[in-house]
């Protein structure tokens, strides 16, 4: 197929398929309120398709021989800049990695469509949708993501028993990364500061209420880590 001259109908069909491939992937990302959504994925997919068409068309019309993969290689490396823009870090929380991967993936699908590899592009698109929709739900159920928070417990006494609170926190499948205890002078109380990873399927409000009811705890503060 690489030796066939690309016609205007080929261009329309391949760009149309590139539009559809980007729209399908972008719709899934937009439904999750990601920074790169429907329009971004469509533009990347169609742009990659167009560049692949160009890399095939130039040798057919201007050169006796050429490497159609040269422009495609630049697309693969250049898409990394857009992917990096989709990644957001808030303290220890990193968001956007899957969206960055989907941008890179939809560009590859666009390149395949531009080269006329319709079957390969269709299989890849189907596999990508299965990964985002089905495996995403499975992964969140089996391996819930964690939100990293700072949890501060203020005790009324200078030398309280902090083991009860720590044991309860661990029993709730909350991962404790670091512990810092600051003992106040005289009767100023004690502050227990924890860096914790809280699974998304855990009710933070209920956890805070239970900890607040423990013996000696005067106040509990849970905040983001930046």
C-alpha positions, 0 to 999 in steps of 0.5 A: 500500500505504501507504493500506491498514490494517495488520492484525495479520497484517501486523505478525506477517509484517513483524516475522518478516521483520525477525527473519530479515533481522537473523539472516542479517546477524548470523550473518555478523558473529558468524562473524567474532567481531565485537562486534556479532553475531547478537543485536545485528543481530536486535534492531536489525532488528526494532526498526527494523521495529517503529518503521516499523510505528508510523510508518505505523500512527499516521497511519492511526488518529489523524491525518488526515495525517502523515509516516511518514518522521519516525520513520524519520529518527530511526532512521537518525540514532540508529543511528549511536550503536550503530555508533560503539560497534562501532568499536575503535581500537588504535593505528593499527589500526581495527576494526569499520567494516564491523560499524558499516556492517552495523548501519546497513544492517540498520536500513534493511532493517528500515525497508523491511520495516516499510513493506511494501517486501518486494521492495526489502528482499530485494534489499538483503539479498541485495546485503548478503550478497554484499558481506560474504561474497563481496566480503570474501574478494575484497578480503582476497585482492587488498588484504590488510589491514595491522597496524601494528607497531613494529619495533625492531632492536638493532645491536651496533655504533654505526654499522651498515649499516641499509640491508640490513635496510630493503631486506629489509623493503621487499622483503617488501611491508611498508610503512615509515611512519617511521624513527628511528635512535638511535646509542648512545654509545661501544660501546652499539650502535644502535637502528633503530626503524620504524613498519611496516604488515604485511599479514595474509598475511605470517608475522611470525615468519619475517620476524623470524628472517630479520632477526635473521640479518642482519649486525650485528643483535643483537636484534629486537622487534616490538610493537603501536603504542598 
